[in-house]
Amino acid sequence: MSDRRTGALRWAALVVLLVGGFMPPLDFFIVNVALSSIHDSLGATPAELQLVISGYACGYGVFLITGGRLGDLYGRKRCFLIGLAGFTLASLVCGIAASAAELVIARIAQGSAAAVLLPQVLGSIRALFPNERELARAMSAYGIMMGIAAAIGQFSSGALLQWDPAGLGWRVIFLVSLPICALALLLGWKLVPETSGGSNVRLDLGGAALISLSLAAIVVPLSVGREQGWPGWVFAMLAAEPLLVAGFIGYEQRLRRLGGMPLVDMALLRIPSFRRGVLVAALFFFTTSFYLLFGLYQQEGRGLPPLQVGLAIVPYGVGLFIGPLISAPLVRLRPRLLSIGMAIQVSFYAVVGVLVAAGIDGAALTAAVFLAGLGQGVAFPRLFATVLGDVPAAQGGVAAGITNSAMQIGAAISVAAIGSLFFTVLGGATGERAYAHAFSIAQWAATAGLFLAMLISLPPRRPSPTLRT
């Protein structure tokens, strides 16, 4: 369904979509600095603290593709509002949780609601702005929103914990989002147009179950395996992954032959830009390990209080915010902005590792962190523009879900693999230098993954013109 509203109303709808889409990444970042306070308040075990983060990631990653498809079939506005309402309710339950177990369950529900909410933002943007120039501007706005979420999430957590309004402690980090969500719900109902739906096709329940199991088999063990000591079930789930993926593909192909509507149209994978973009997206979110390990180095290694830990990561978020602003006018460079941004990010990720290893702090480290974020900010909007640019608008939601799932899988892999590398190098050592050494090794490993993504992101060469005979 094409939007027939005026340009001004479409941009107003974009603002509302971005406000709603702001909440899931904010709640990912805002929890990190509060874990020690949650431990003290609820008596949470280390495994339960890990599940506060990974439970959200699991609920989010497992249902993203299904959430995207629901919007394509039954209405992106409808699913946006349902997802946002569920996210709001889950945030309230997080804020009043009486035990660590209740908090973990609420976080899983919060991540699952985010999986319904977030694909509708990208799917709606793709449908509202079919023009390439406007789509690029809208994606830049999306990148700016993600930068603000990263900056505010890390900083506000430390600031709110130190301020401690009404003596709420860590609970305020969840309750503070309620009025924002309520406002987004009201404005979304009034301003966001419906860009899909009206189809009589039913959701492919078999495909949804199989893809959810496939995603769970990789996201869940990688998210919680290290904290559980890598038990046998982790490896069993990972070993089952190829079988589940093969079963899903076979089921979808059979459904297509029988005249049904599969959850994922495999024709999407024949779009070169989409195929390449999804692979880059998986590696792009190797950045997740940086947020966690840099904060750990600052808090446990250097002994900084929560507010200063939040301030240490703010330059990265500022770079994420500025990157889309300075790159949006560069129309002639637009096809290469993804690889240019990633080259900047890779360079300064490596520099951050060198500076920490050498014990150099202060302005030099702050500048390197800022420039790493700036590179990601330049690349991020172009990543989504690359992935979604050639995708039919009718499949924008499921394409966005696949892309976000790829990112979530990349995030889970980076946290599991690079996090395990960090703790292996750290061993039982304590003190700033031990944490600095472990962080620098882990940072260079993340840089290697991003370097591979940068190589894949390079635009393919256009074939040389040949004489026709």
N, C-alpha and C positions, 0 to 999 in steps of 0.2 A: 504494500500500500504506500503510495507516494504522498509526502506531506505537501499540502497546498497552502500552507500558511505563509505569511510575509516573512521576509528575511529577519526582521527584528524579533518576531515571535519564535522563529527557529533558534536564534541565538539565545533568547530567554530560556527556551526549553533546554538548551545545552547547559546553561548555568545550573539549572535545577538538577539535571542528570549528573553533573560533576559534583554537586554538593552531596548527592546520594552516593555516588561512587567514591567520594572522599573517605567515607567512614570505614569500609573494610581495610584498606591499607593503613589508615590511622590506627585502627585497633590491633593490627599486626605489630606496628612499631612501638606503640605506647606501653605495651606490657613488659618489654624487656627490662627496663630499669626498675620495675616494681616487684620483681621476683623475690628479692630478699625480704621486702615488707610483707608479701603474701606468706612467705615461709614463717615469719615471726608471728603473724596474726592467726593463721589457720593451722600452724604446725605441719605444713605440707612437707612431705618427703621429697628428696631430689627427683625421684621418678615422677611424682605428681606435679612438681614445678615444670619439668620438661613437658608433661602432657598439657599444661596450661597453654604452652606455645604450639606444640605439635598437634594437639587435639584440634585446635583451630585450623591448622594447616591441612590436616587430614580431611575434616569435614568440608573444607573449601575445595581441596584438590579433587576429591572423589566425585563430586556432583557438578563440576563446572560444565562439562559437555552436555549433560542432561539439562542443566539449568538454561544453557544457551538455546537448546532445541525447544524447550518449553516456551520461551519467548517467541521464537520463530513461528510456532504453531498456534499458540493461544493468545498472543499479544504481548509485545515487549513492555508497553506501559503497565499492563495488568501485572506482569511478573516482576517488573521493577518495584511496583507498590507493595506487592505481596512479600517480595524478598526484603524490602526495607522495613516493613512492619515486623516481619519475623526477626530481623536483625535488632530492631529496637527492643522487642520483648526479651530476646536473649541477652542483650546488654543490661537490661534491668535485672534479670536473674543473676547475671555475673556480679552486679553491684551489691546484691543482697545475699549472696551465697553464704551459708553458715558453715560450710566445710569445704575441704579441698576437692572432695569427690563431686559435690554440687557445682563447684566452679569449673571443673574439667568438663562435666556434662554440658553445662551452659556454653562453654567455649566451643565444643563440638557443634552444638546447635547454631551458635553464632556464625561459625565458618560455613555451615550448610546453607544458612540463609544468605550469606554473602555470595555463595555459588549461584544462587538464583538471581541475586541483585546485579552483580557486576557485569555479566555478559550482556545484559540489556542496555547498559550504558554504551558499550562499544557498538553493539548491534544497532542501536537507535542512531548513534552518530553516523554510522555507515549509511543508513537509510535517509537521514535528514539532510546530509550533505553529499549528494552524488557527484558534484563537481569536484575535480581533483584539487583545485586551488582552495576551495572552501574546506574540503576534507582535510587538507594539510594544516590549515589554520585551526580547525576543530581538534585535530590530533595534537597539535602543539599545546592547546589549552588543556587537553587531557594530561599531557606530560607535565605541565605546570602544576596541575592538581596533585599528581603523584609526588612531585617535588615538595609541595607544601605539606603533604601528608607525612613524608619522611622527616622533614625538618621539625614540624610541630609535634609529631608523635614522640620523637626522642626527647625533645626539649621539654614539652609540656608534662611528660611523665615525671621527670625530675623536679620541675617547678611545682607541680601540684602536690607531690609528696612532701616537699619542703614547706609549702604554704599550709597544707593540711586543712582546707576549709571545713568548718563544722566538725572537726575531729574525725572525718570519714576515713582517713588513711588511704590505703591503696584503692578502696572502693570508688573513690571519686574519679579515677581514670575511666571507669565504665559508665558512671552515672552522668558525667559531664556531656556525653554524646546524646543524651535523651532529647533535650530541647532542639538540637540541630536536626536530629532524625524526624522529630515531630513537624518541624517547619518544612523539611524536604518532602514529607508525605503530603502536606497540605498543598504546597506549590506544585508538586508533581501531579496531583489530581487535577489541578486547574490548568496547568501550562503545557505539560508534556503530551504531545499527540501520540496516537496509536499508529505504529509503523508496520504492524504485522498482525497476524491472527485472521480470524474469519474462515479458517480452513476447516473442512470436515474430516481431515486426516487425523487419526488418533496417534498418540505418542507410541513409538515403538518400545513397548515395555521390555521385551526380551533384549533388545539392543541396549536399552538404558541399564538393565541389570548387568549385562555382560561388560559394558564399558566401565561401569562403576566398580565392579569386581576387579577389572584389569587395572584401573587406577589405584584402587585400594591395595592391590598386591605389590605395588611399587612404592606408593606414598607412605603407607602405614609402617612397613618395616624399616624404611630408611629414616622415618621421622622419630621413631621410638626405639629402634634397635640398639643404639649405643647405650642409652640409659638402662636398658634391660640386660645389658651384658651379652648382646648378640646370641640369644637362645635359638634353638633349632627351628622354631616356627618361623623366624625371620627368613632363614635361608629356604625353607619350604615354600613360603609365599613368593619369594623372588624367583625360585625355580619354576613355579607355576605360571609366571608372567607370560612367557612365550606361548604356552598352551591357551591361556585366556585370550590373548590378543588374536591368535589364529582362529579360535572359536568365534570371537566377535566378528572378524572379517568374513568368515564363512557364513555366519548367520545373516549378516547384512547383505551379502551377495545373493544368498538364497531368497531373502525377502524381496529384493529388487526383481529377481527373475519371476517371482510369483505375482508381481504387480503391486506390491506394498510400498510404503514410504519408509525407508530405513532411517535410523537416527542420524547417521552420518553418511552423506552422499560421497562415495569414494572418488567421484569425479573431482572433488576439491583437491585431492592429492595430485591431480594432473595439471594443476595450475602452478607453474614454476615458481612464481613469486610467493605463493602461499606455502608451498613445500619448503622453500629455502628459508622463509621467515619463521616457520614453526621450529625448524632446527636451530636457528639462531636464538629464538626465544628461550629454548630449553637451556642453552649455555649462558644466555644473557643474565639469568637470575642466579648465576654463581655468585653474584654480588651479595646474596642473602647472608653468606657466611661472614662477610666483612662486618655487617651491622652487629651481629652477635658477638664475634670474637674481638672486635675493636672495643666494644663496650666492656667485655670481660677483662681485656687488658687494662683498660682505664680504671675499672672498679676494683678488681681483685689484685692486679699487678701493681698499679700506682696508688691504690687506696683512696681514690677520689670519691666524694659523696655523690648521691644521685643527680643533683642539679648540675654539677660540673661534668659528670659523665654525659648528660644530655647536651650540655653546651659543646662538648668535644666533637659530637657528631653533627651539630648544626651546620657547620660549613659545607658538609656533603649535601645536606638538604637544600641549602641556599644555592649551591651549584646546580642541583637538579631543577630548581625553580628558574634560574637565570638561563640555563641552556636552551630551553624551547623559545624563550623570548628573543635571544640574539640570533637563533638559527631560522626562525620563521620567515624573516624577509629575504633569506638567501635562496631565491627561487632558482637561480642557475645551478646552484650546488645541490639542489634538493635530492637528485638521484643518488648522490654520494654522501649525504649527511649521516646515514647510518654507519658506514664504515669510517668516516672521519671522526664522528663522535666516539666510536669504539676505540679508535687508535689513541685518542686523547685519554680515554678512560684506562686503557691497558697501560699506557706509559706511566700515568701517575699512580695506578695501583702498585706497580713495581716500585716506584719512588717511595710510596708510603711504607712498604716493607723494608726498604733500605734505611730510611730515616729511623724507624722504630728499632731496627736491629743495631743501628749505630748509636742509639740513645739520644737522638736529636729531637727535641720537642719545640714547643713554642710556635713562632710565626712560620717557620719552614714546614712543619708538619701540618699546621692549619691550612697553609696555601696548597699543599699537595692533596689534602683531603678535599678541599674546595674544587680543585681542578679535576680530580677524579669524578666528583659528582657532576661537574659541568659537562664532562665528556658523556656521561650517561644521560644527562638532560638533553644534549644535542641528539643523541642516538634514539632515545626512547620513543618520541612521537613518530619518527621515521620507521621504526620497527613495526608499529601497528599499521602505519600507512602502507608499508610493504606487504604485510600479511593480508590486509583487507582490501587493498586497492583494486584488485582484479576479481574479488569474490562477488558473486551476484548478491544484491541487497537482500533477497529473500532468504539467503543462508548466512547473513551477517552474524546472527546470534550464535549459531553452532560453530561458525568459524572463530568467533571471539572466544567461545568456550574452549575450543581445542587449543588456541593460542595460550590462554591463561592456564590451561592444564599443563601444557608444555613448560610454562614458566614455573608452575608449582612443583612439577617433577624435578626441574633443574634446581629449584630452591631446596627440595628435600635431599637431593643427591649432594649438593654442596654442603649443607649443614651436616649430613651424616658422614660423608667422606672427608671433607676438609676439617670438620669439627673433630673427627676421630684422629686425624693427623695432628691437629693442635694438641689434643690431650695426650697422644702418644709421645710427642716431642717433649711436652711439659713433664710427663711422668709424675712423680710425687714432689717435684720442686716447687718452691714458693719464692716470692720476691719479684721485683720489677724486671730484673734482667732475665730471669727464667721465663716469665710471661712474654717479654719482648722477643726473645729468641723463638718461642713457640708460635707467636703471632706472625712473625716475619716469614717463617717457613710456610705456614698456612696461607698467608697472603700471596706468596709467590705461586703457590699451587692454584689458587683462585685466578690469578693473573694468567696462568697458562690456559685455563679453560676459556677465559674471555678472549685471549689471543686467537684461539681456534675459532671462536664465534666471529671475530673480526675478519678472519680470512674467508669464512663462508659468506659473510655479508657483502663482500666486494661485488659490485655490479658485474654481471656477465658481460663479456665483450660482445659487441655487436658484430655479426659476420661481415666480412669485407664485401663490398658490392662486386658482383661478377657480371661480365658481359653476357647478355642474352643472345643466343644464336637462333 
